[in-house]
Amino acid sequence: MMKKITKALMLILILFMGVMLTSCNNTQEETGPYKITFVGLRGDILKEIDCQDPASCVIQAPENPGKIDGRYFTRWSVWPSDYSEISTDTTIKAIYTLDNRLISIGQRSVYFYSFFIITGIFTALGLAVRESKRVGVVKEDLIDGFIYIVPIAILGSRLWYVIFELDQFVYGGFFPSLLRIIGFSSGTLDFSQFGLAGLAIHGAFVIAVISAIIYTRKRKMDIFKVLDMVAIGFIIAQAFGRWGNFFNQEAHGGIVGGVTNGVMNLSTQEQFNFLRYTLHIPEFIVNNMYITRGLHSLAVEPYTGYYHPTFFYESSLNILGFMIMLVLRRWKKIHFGELLSFYLIWYGGVRIFIETMRTDPLTFEFLGMTLKSAIVTSVIMILLGVGNSLFVRLKRKGMDYSTATNPWF
């Protein structure tokens, strides 16, 4: 019986191999006429090319379609180097950057930047409210503190940025300078140009912590419990906020592949392929990292090409840190206040890593040296995180998460 089964299997294998071999030949089927269609952002036909065969077909893309509603053309969906492989009807689409507006009503627009900041803030509040009962913090006190502290923290974020970029805001007299600082970029009461373009997260965090210390003393709350909730909220809010930078094509890294003697080391196609297929970054992110020369300034974007999405790197690391903090919060040996320490150390390290790639860092002069403010602040954060952890372990014995009720996560 086994011999018959073996012979049957061998016969099937031989037949299978025979089919495979007969299907493998070096003759290429002749292709009939086919059409290549170039379409614009909204599907409008820009150019059609009728081809008889790949060998004789000349494919020439139409001219750059130009900007549409603030979005600019980056490339065609098929690279020129791949035109020779086309042998059937093909539609080649114009790829544009993303619109950074969430919604427009008349002349006013709500931008994704604002949307993600607000989303992050309210996500942080929701997490803190859910956690407050578990650690013994009165929910109403927490919400009141949120209402008081958030506007002050946003102001601190703005002032922190302004301090390191004074030349952009302070000129032309006192009142025009004041108006630019508070968001009127024209230096006049022109509400069509109002917006806080320029915030620094370190300023928001420093002011939030100072405000929280004052507020908790007044309400007789445990500052370390509150700061742990603030830290968890901050890190996830920052993860959201960086996506606002993405839509604005800002806070990015250098050109992919670097530059040698003023020339990019990689072609734009190689830059795209590195981000998309080597780092496996989603295509919609890669497409929006194509930035034209001098979009913000020549110092920030000296070349036209694909730039490193440092916003994505930072956001991903913040989400990872957030997940770790949720796990640590369930560990009973963690003291109240140590989640703050983890945040200070984790985000300090993340920001130092990111700042080594950023092309638009805030800087200041000290003893003849040009220092990046974010790196200096991050180093201080790390040192404070270590010191705070030592303090709560030595001075607050027994004040740990073993006293909390069952976690909701």
N, C-alpha and C positions, 0 to 999 in steps of 0.2 A: 504493500500500500504506500509506504514512504517513498519507494523508488518511483512509483507512478506520479506521485505529487511532485517529486524533485524534477522528473522529466517534463512535467507540465509547466512548472515554473521556469525551467531553462528555455522551453519553447517560447513562452511569453516574453522572456527577456530578449531572446534573439529577434523576435518579431518587432519588439519595441526599438531595439537598436537599429534594425533595418529601416524602420520608418524615420528615425532620427537622421540616419545617414543620407537617405534619399532626399530629405528636406533641406540638407545642407549643401548648397551649391554656390558657385561664385558668379552665377549669372544674375544680373540685376534687371528686375522687371521694368519695362519701359513705362514711363509715366505720361499721362495725357496732359492736355492744357490745364493750367491751374492759375488761380488769381491770388495776389497778395494785396491786402487792404490795410492801409494805415488809417487809424481812427483817432479822434481827439478825445479830450477828457469826458465829454458827454456822449460819446459814441458817434459823433458826426464824421463822415468820411472825408479824409483830407487828401488821399491819393490812392489810386488803384493801378496795379501793374499786372498785365496779362503775360503769363510765361508759358512757353512750350515745353521746355526741359531745363533742369538745373544748370546744365553746362553752359547754355547760351543766355540764360536770363540775367539781366543786369538790374539789381535792386538798389535803388537810391532813395533814402528816406526823404520826406519833405523837410522844408525848413523848420527851424525851431518854432513850435506853435506859440510861444510866448506866455505871458502871465494871464491867468484867469481868476478873477475875484481874489487877488492877493496870493494865489498859489502859482508857483512857477514850475515849468517843465524841467524834468531831470534826465529822462532817457526814454527810449522805446522798449517795449516789453521783450523784444528780441534784440540781442546785441548784433552789430554788423558782422562780427566774426562768425556768427552762426547762420548768416543768410544762405551760405552755400549748401546747408543741410536741408533747406526747405524744398519740398517736392510736391506738396499738396496745398489746397486752399488754406491760406493762413491769414489771420487778422492780427496785426501788430498794433498794440495800444500805446498811447502816450501816457507815461507815468508822471504824475505831478506830486508835489509836496502836499501835506495835509493842510486843511483850513484850520487855523487856530481859533476860530470863532465857534462857540457852541450854538448860539442863536443870535440873530440880528432882528431888531425891531426899529424900523426907520433908519436913522443915522447912528443909533446906539447898538452896541453888541455886547454880549456876555461871552467872555473868552474862557477857553478850557483851563487856562492858568487859574482864574478865580474859582472855577467850578471845582477843580481838584483840591485847592487849598481849603475851601469850605467843606468839601466832602471829608477831607482828612481831619478837620477840626471836630466835626460832629461825630465822626467815627470814634475819635479819641474820647469824646464826652460819653458816648454810649457805652464804651468799654469800662470807663471809670464808674459810671452809675451801676452797671451790672456787678462790679467788683466791690463797691462801697459796703454793701450789706455784709459781705463775707468777712471783711477785715474790721468791721465795726466803725465805719465812718457814716455820719448822718448824710443821707442823700441830698436833702435840701441845702445843707451847708456846702456840699460839693458843687451843686448847680449854681448857687449864688457866687461861689468863687470863680466858676467858669465865666459867668456873665461879667464879672469885674476884671478878671485877669486877661482874658483873650484879647480884648481891644488894646490893652496896655502892651501885651506881648507883640502884637502886630506893629504897634508904634515903635517898640524897641527894635524890631526887625528892620523897620524902615530907617531908623536913625543910625543903626549899626552900619547899614549899607552906605548911607549918606556920608558918615564920618570918613570912610575910606575912599569916597569918590566925590570929595567936596568941589572939585573943579567943574563937575557936571551940573552942579546945583547952585553954587554960590558965585554969582556974578551979576552985574547990571543993577545993583541996588538991593536994599534990604527986602522990600516987599516982593519983587519978582523972585528973589532967591527963596524967600519963605514959601511962596506959592509953588515953586518947583519942588521944594522939599516935601510938601504935603500932598503932591500929586498932580499939580497943574504944570505939565511939562513945558507949556509955552511961556510960563512966567506971568500969565494973565488969567483972569477968571473965565477961561474958555472951557466949559464943561465937556465939550466934544473931544478934548484932549486930556481928560482927567483919568488918572489911574496910577496905582502904586507899582510902576515898573522898576523894580529894584528892591528886593528884600533879602535879608541875610538871616538864615535860620539860627546861627549862633546868638545873634542879638535877641531873637524871640525867646530862646531857651534861658538865657541869662536873666532877662527881665521877668520871665514867667517864674523862675525859681525865687528870685528876690521878692516878687509880689506874693508868692505862695507862703513864704516864710512869715511875712507881715500879716497876711490874712489868717493863717492857721494860729498864730499867737493870739490874735484878737478873738477868734472863735474857739480857742482852747482845743484845737485838734492836734493829733499826732502828725507832726510834719513829715516824718519818714514814711508813714503809710500813704500820705497824700502824694509825696514826691515819687514813690514807686508807681502810683497810678499815672502821674504826670509823665514819667519816663516811658511807660508802655504806650501811652497815648501819643507822645511825641514821635516815637520811632515809626509807628504806623502812619501817622499824619505826614511825616517826611516822605515816606514811601509813596503816598498818594501825590504829594506836592511836586515831586520830581517829574511826574507825567505832565504837569503844566509846563515845565521847562522844555519837555520834548516837543509839545505842540508849538512852542515859540522858537524852536531850534536854537536854544541857548544852553549855557552851562554844559557845553560839550567838551570833548577832548580834542587832541590834535588830529591832523590828517592821517588816515589809515596808511600804514607802511612807512610813514616818516618822509623826510626830505633830505636830499644830499646836494649841496652846492646850489640851493635854490630850485631844485627840480624834484618833483614827487617821485619816489622810488617805485610806486606801483601805478598802473593805469587805472582809470575809474572802474573798468570792468573787474580788474584784479582786486581793487578795494572792495567793491560790492561782494565779490565771491568770498573774500576773507570773512567779512561780517556775516554773510548769509550762510555759507557752507562750512567754514572752519569754526567760527564761534556759534553757529546755529541760532543766530538772532532772527526773530520773525521778520518776514519780508517788509511788512508795513513800517516797521521801525527803521530798517535799513534804508528804505526809500526816502524817509523823511530826514535821514542824516546826510543826504546830498545837499550841500550848502554852497551857494554861490560866493565867489570872492568878495570879501568886504561887506557881507550882509549886515553885520553889526559894526564892524570896523576892520581895517586891514590887519590890525594887530591880532584880532581874534580869528578872522578867517582870511589868511593870506593867499589861499588857493581855492579853486573850485573843485570840489570832489566830495568824497565820503569821509566824515569825521567820526571819531569814536563816540558812541552813545554813553557817555559817562553817567548820564541821568539813569540809564537802564541798569548799569552796574551798581550804582548806589542804591537805587530802589530795590533791586533784588537782594542786596546784602542787608538792607533795612528790614525787609520782610523775613529774611532768615533770622536776624536778631530778634525780631518780634516773636517768632515762633519759639525760639530758645527761651525768651523771657516768660512766655506762657507756661512752658514746661518747668522752669525754675520756680515759678510761683506755686507749684504743687509740691515742691520739695520742702518738707517741714523744717529742715535745718537751715534754710535761707532766712536771714534776719530781715526785718522790715528796714528798708533803706538800701539793701544790697541790689535790688533791681535797678535802682538809680545808679549805683556803682557800675553795674554791668552796662547800662546804657552809656555812661560817660566813657568807659573804656572801649566798648564795642564801636560806638559811633565815632569816637576820637580816632580809632585806628582806621575805620572805613574812610573817614574824611581825609586823613593824611594820604591814604592810597589814591583816592580820587583826585586830590589836588595836584598830585604829581603829573596828572594827565590834562588837567583843565587848561584852557587857553585864555580864560578871562578871570584870573584870580584877583581878589582884593589884596592890595599890598600896602606896606608902609615902610618908611625909612627908620632904621635904628642903628646908631653908631656906624654910619656909613654903609650899612648893609640893607638891601631890599629884601624884606621878609613877607611871606604870604600870611595874611592875618588868620586864615582858616587853619593853617598848619600850626601856628603858634597857639591859637585858641584850643586846638585839638590836643596838643601836648599837655596843656594845662588841664583839660578835661580828664585825660588819662590819669594824671597825677592826683587830681581831686577824687577820681573814682577809687583809686587804690587807698587813699587816705580815709575816705568815707567808709569803705568796707572794714578797715581796721578799727575805726571808731565805733561803729555799731556792734561789732563783735566783742570789743573790749568793754564798752561802756553801757551797752544795752542787752545784757545777757538775759535770755529768756524771752526777749521780744522778737519772736520769729513766727514763721507761717504755720507752725504747729498749733498756734492759738486761733487760727482762722477756721471757719466752718468749711464744709466740703466745697471744693472748687466747682464752678459752673462749667469750666472747660474740662 
